[in-house]
Amino acid sequence: MRMKELSLRQDPDLRKELALLARGCDFVLPSRFKKRLRAFHAEQGQAGPHQTSPATKFPMDTNPPSLDQTGLAKSVKSEAPVPTALSESIPKFYFPRGRPKANLNIDGLIAKIEKIFSQFPNERATIEDMGKVAKACECPLYWKAPLFNSAGGDRTGFVSVHKFVAMWRKMLQTCHDDVSKFVHLLAKPGCNYLEQEDFIPFLQDVVNSHAGLAFLKEASDFHSRYITTVAQRIFYNVNRSWSGRISCSELRKSSFLQNVALLEQEEDVNQLTEFFSYEHFYVIYCKFWELDTDHDLYIDQRDLARHNDQAISHKMIERIFSGTVTRRLRKDGRLSYADFVWFLISEEDKKTDTSIEYWFRCMDLDGDGVLSMYELEYFYEEQCVKLETMAIEPLPFEDCLCQMLDLVKPEVEGKITLRDLKQCKLSHIFYDTFFNIEKYLDHEQKDPFSVEAETEGQEISDWEKYAAEEYDILVAEETTTDQYNDG
């Protein structure tokens, strides 16, 4: 590609010197010419990879410049055709903040928002007014708290029309889908991801204003417990990278925003079983409360070992407390309530991707991404001891190993990977065989292939089934206790 700047030969101030040089005159160049020549060479040295140097500035298929009677060089004007730039021929396909809408009428949307604000005193909206503003913005109702806080309402107690319009106009210009808008509203300034604390104001507003949680208004102590539970379930289901940061990409692949929209339509939060169910929270918290004898919201290894009548092996308990699947272990090595949420959901439903990853991390002792025969035998040894204590003859490890390899069918013989377990559809049987004695014995009473057929036709998850059964048991126990106390 030819340079856009004038070449040395085309400089009108130096044509005389060039003409003499072309004739072969032998003389010392004047200092002025020397300086300009050096400057020209310096510019050529800084030219990009697409710019030609003085020695190669003429295309290969053209003749060098000729000389006229006065010795002036005539540049050949013919140039090689310039090919279309690659960036111009390939359409843009990556839109991290959503694909821009072609016919978006921003001024029309702003006018609707200004009309809503005109209904409020001094054109200022409080948090109670933000429901109308959210609908004017064409957002789900429960975006109201994030909208309010993003416009500075959390600091002043109200939002003026001018400040909100400025914030929302910028949002419409930079964020082009619901996911990018939601992340921008909740995230800290300069961040393009969401951390757990970013969800707290949003979830607190759900607790404060949703009809299905009205009974919680008087029980403020349970607000933080419910919010912690929902936040953990959000990251359990959405944060597939285990990074502790939810990206726009992860949020797009999840059903979380669809559940947020359903909050407006569904008065009973218990119907939203994936994230917001109060009954599920009640089951998780009661299970933790039974283990947390001093009720400081932390448990140690002995406490967790009592779960489900000590069904889980001590070796697995040690792995859970090793930090391989936890984020918030205290200095004294105790487990937080937030981490217990992950444990209980993973323990009661070993068929989801997150639970399969959870237990794989625990069983992969050396962290090489493969479950070796040594690691399987390490966990199976304790199962054998428990079976002998129960007067049940355990299956030799070699026979158990053959069964598990037939069950999983690993791609590489003798090495079980995470991918193998996700593809086999019977990961729950595999895991229970090595560290949950009660469920292992239950599986032994059934045909594994009939279990697989039942799994394929199952409408609700194992976790939902467990939570529903446990909730009924807890309510029945509480009713019996109340009747006994009433005499």
Secondary structure, DSSP 4 states (H G I P E B T S, - for coil): ---SSPPGGG-GGGHHHHHHHHTT---PPPHHHHHHHHHHHHHHHT--TTSPPGGG-S-TTSPPPEE-TT-PEEPP---PPPPPPHHHHSPP---TT-PPPTT--HHHHHHHHHHHHTTSGGGEE-GGGHHHHHHHTT--GGGHHHHHHHTTHHHHSSEEHHHHHHHHHHHHHH--SHHHHHHHHHSPTT-SEE-GGGGHHHHHHHHHH-GGGGGGSS-THHHHHHHHHHHHHHHHHH-TT-SS-EEHHHHHHSSHHHHHHHHHH-S-GGG-TTTT-HHHHHHHHHHHHHH-TT-SSEE-HHHHHTTTTTTB-HHHHHHHTTTSS-S---TT-PEEHHHHHHHHHHHH-TTSHHHHHHHHHHH-TT-SSEE-HHHHHHHHHHHHHHHHHTT-PPPPHHHHHHHHHHHH--SBTTBEEHHHHHHHS-HHHHHHHHHBHHHHHHHHTS-HHHHHHHHHT-SS-HHHHHHHHHHHHHHHHHHHHHHHHH-
